[in-house]
Each structure stands twice: as structure tokens, then as C-alpha cells.
Amino acid sequence: MEIQLVTGPTIHFEKLGEGQPLVFLHGVMMSGRFFAEQLAGALPASFEVVVPDYRGHGKSEKVPNGHTVAGYARDTHELIESLGLERPILVGWSMGAMVAWEFVKAFGTDSLAGMVVVDQPPSDYAWDDYPFGLMTLAGLAENVEGLQDDQRSVAEEFAQLMQHNPDPERTNWIVEEIMRVPASVASTILTDQTLRDFRDLLSEISCPTLVAFGGDPKMNDPAAGQFIVDRIPNSELVIFDESSHMPFLEEPAKFDRVLADWIARLP
């Protein structure tokens, strides 16, 4: 399915099922394809599962502008309004959690039934007083240069880090999905999301929040999940021991069950 935003680009999305809306938000340089297991699994029997591709990503239009985390949050809000989704739950994976946090900053939590944070610390940058930063300034510069000069090599490195047990077939399609994003877009949004810092926002999040982290610290330290739940009221943490960065893909049945059980306990 496709929808044209008022700001211009055509956004691709998948929608399946009826009931409580779940909006899955993917990571930087990724796409909605990463949530194929959720669309094919048990969730659409009980929920309305909506999976968009951000502008410039996946099957969405490759426009040159609007590539900030805040911009993607505004696009998400417009999509939700256009589809008439009432009190959705935002399921944000990696940068998708940042998109959800920017959504909260711009639009509050009153319109949300809840939020799910999947393997994303409140910042990716290695600030002096912060233990969970993945990226230094030098590392960011190296990745930006890599995206401009040899995007496939960067994609291959990301694909390995994201998997607890790398699978060749899965690695291949992950790389190809990352390669859909123009290098100019990839380097722009990677820079923007790396320098975001949501630590001060966490205590202001008033909607119920589920925090899901992979137990393999190859990409992110699962202790960052505890850091988050210590600051968000009405939140809880689940660790997926057999996953790195993608518990919904590496342990899909458990992920869907944990998500459905959590939703069943919501007020």
C-alpha cells in the first residue's frame, strides 16, 4: 500500500489484521521488511499491524529532503492520522525507538496506548558521562565516509553485528535492503540519529512502555535496557538471550508472545 504525505513523498506501508493498532518503526537504513515475521505470524489475528518504510527507505519514494529523526516522527504522525488509527502502540526498533521518542516530544502520549522500545539506548553517541554510546565522533566520520565510498561494506558490517548467529541467507537480504537507501540519505540520517540524546525525555514518558533488548551485546549493551526502565515510569524490561539487535527476527515467536501478553495487561 502507498500514501502520499502532504510534504510530498509517497510512503509505502503494509497493513494487516484488525484490532488494537501496532505501528512498527524500523531502524536507520533498514525497512519494514525486517518485520515480515510479525506480519506473517500470530499478531494480525488479534491486532492491526501497520509497517511503514520511512521516506528514502525500503519501497518508499527516494526523496532528498526530510531525513531527520524528527521528520520521520512527523511522517509517522501523518500516516497514523491518515489511516485513522486510534490510540496506537508504537513499536520502535533501533532508530525507530528514537522516532517514537521524537513523536512523544512533538505530539505527547495522550494519543498512544503504549510504546515498545526494541534494542535502542537513549543515545548512540559516546557522551563523556554516558556508558552506552556506540559511536564516537571519529567513528561517525568513518561510517559517513564508508557510506559515501563503499556503502556495501558498511551494510555488511551492520548485518553481522545485528545478528546473534549470522545466517548467510538472512545476511544477504539485510545487505540488499540497506543498499536500497541512497548513500546521501544514509549518511544524512545516520549522522542525525547518532547525535540525538533522549536521556532527559525518559522520565516524561507517561504511557506504558515495554523495553526489549537482545542479550548479545554485540551491538548494544542490554544493561541500557535497565537504564531506560529505571527512568520511564510504568515500564518493564525483557531480555531475549538468543538475539543481538533484532529479537523480533531472531526470536519471533517469543517476541510476538511477549508483546501480546504485555498488551493484554494494559489498562
N, C-alpha and C positions, 0 to 999 in steps of 0.2 A: 504494500500500500504506500501511497505517497500523499503528501500535503505540502502546499506552498505557504511559507511563512510570509507575514506582512513585510518583513525585512528583505524578502526576495528569494532565498534559496528554497529548493524543493527538498524536503526531508523524507527519507524512506523509513518506514516502520513496519513491524509485524504486530498483529493483534489477534489474540485467540482466547476463547473462553468467555464466561460471564461471571459476575460477582464482584467482590472487592477488587478494585484495580491495583495492579502491581506494575510499576514502571521501572524497568531495568535500565540502568545507565552504565554504559561501558567505559573502559579506560582510555587513556591517551593513545592515539594512533591505532586503536582497536576498532571494534564494530559490534553491532547486535548479534552477529553470527556466534559470538562466544557464549551466548545464552541459548543456543539451539537445544541443549538438553532440557532446559526449563520449558521451552515451547513444546517439546516432544514428550515430556514426562507427565506427571500427575497433576501439576499445578493448574492447567487450563480447565480441568474438570470442576474446580472449585473457585477459581479466580479469573478475572480478566487480565491477561498477561499482555503488556504492551512493551515492545522492544524497539526503540528508535536508534538510528545511526545519526550521530552529530553531523552538522554541516561539514563537508570536506572529508568525511569518513565513510567507509563501507559503500553502500549504494546511494548515499545522499549526494546532492549536487556539489561539485568541487569548486566552490566559490573562494575568492582570495581574501575575503574580509570576514570579520566577526569571530575570529578564532581566539577567544579568551574563555576562561572558565565561567566568568560572569555572563558572557554572551551565550554560552551553551545553556546556562541556567534559565536565561530569558527565553531561549528557543524551547526549552522543556516546558516552561510555564505556558507558552502559547500553544504547544501541542496538547497539553492537558486541557486547556480551556476549549480548544477547537474540537476535541473529541468528547467533551462533556463528561470527563472523568470526575467523579465526586469522591472527595477525601481519599486520594490515592496513597499508597505506600511507595516511597521512593527507595529502590534497591540500588545503591551506588557502589560500584566496584572500582577500586583504584581511583583514578581521577574522577570517576562517576560519583564517588562519595564527596569529592570537592564540589562537583556540580550541584549535588544535593545541599551541601552547606551554603553555597552561594544562593541557591534557591531560598533557603531559610533567611539569609541576610536580606534578600530583596523582597520576599513575599510573606515571611513569617511562617509559623507552623499551624495556624488555625485551619488551613485548608487541607492539612495532611492527617492521615490516620496513624502514620508512623514512618520510621526511616530504618533502613538497614545499611550498615557500613561494612563493606567487604574488603578486608586486607588493605586498608589505607590509613596511615598515620595522619595526624592533623597538619603536618607539613612534610615535604620531601627534602627540604633544604637543611643542610647541616649547620644550623644556628649554633652559636657558642654555648648557649645554655640549654641545649636540647639533644637528647641521646638517640633520636630515631631518624635523623636525616640521612637519606641515601646519597644525596648529591652535594658536592662542593662546587664552588664557582669554576674551578678547573675542570671538574667532571662534567659540568653542564656545557662548558665551552667545547670540550672534546666530543660530547654527544651531538651538539649542534653541527660541528664541523663534519662529524661522521655522517649525519643525515644528509648534508649537502654533497658530500663527496662519494659516499658509499652506503646508501640507505639500507641495502640488503644486509650488510654486515651488522649494522645496528639492530635490524629486525631479528636476525639470527641470534644475537646475544640476548635480546629481550625474551625471545621464545624459549631459550634454555633456562633462564632464570625463573620464569613464571611457572615451570613445571617441577613437581616433586620428583617424578620419574619421567624424564623426557621420552616421548614417543615419536619416532621419526615421521609417521604419517601426520600426527597432530602438529608437530613442529613445522612441517611443510605448509600446511594451510594457514597456520598462525602467521608465518612469514609473508605469505602471499596476501593475507588480509591487511597486514601492516603496510605492505607495499602499495595498497590502493590509495593511501593518503599521499598527496603531493608533498615532496620534500620541503617546500616552502611552508606549507601548512603544518607539517610535522614539527619542524624546528621552532615555529612560532608558538604553537600550543604547548610543546614540551617546556619551553622557557617560561611561559606564563604560569603554568601549573606548578612548576618547580619552586617558584618564588612566592607562592601563596602560603599563608600561615593562618590556620583556623584555631589555634590553641585557645584564644580568648573567647571564641564563639561557643565552645563546647558547653559551658555552664549555662548558656542562654537557650539551649535546645530543650523545648518543653514537651515535644511529642515522644511517645515510647520509641526506644531505639534498640535494635539488635545489632551487635558487633560481632562479625565473623572473621576470624583470621586463620590462615594456614599455619600449621605447626612447624613447617620447614622454614627457617629464617633466611633462606637463600635470597629472597627479595626483600621481605620486611620482617623485622623482629616481632614475634607475636606478643611480646611484652607491651608493644604500642597499643594493643587492644585493651589491655588493663588500664593503661594511661588514659584511654578515651572513656571507659566506663566509670573510672574514678571521678570524672568531671561532668558527664552527662547524667542528669537525674533520670530515674526510671529507665535505665539501660542495663543490658546484660551481655555477657561475652560467651561465645562458643568457639573453641579451637578445633580445627579439622587437622588431625595428626598426619593424614596421608596426603596433604596438599601443600603446595607452595603458595603461589599468588592467586590461584583460581579454584577454590574449593567447590564452586558450583559446577565446574567442569571435571575436576579430578575425583570428586566425591558427590556426584549429582543427586543420587537417591537420598543420601544423608542430608545434603544441603536443603533439598526440597522439603524433606520431612521436618527438619528443624525450623525452617521458615513457616511452614503451615501450622506447626504446633505453637509457635510463638504468636502467630496471628490469631489463633483460636483463643489465646489467653488475653488478648487485648480488651480493654473496656468496651 
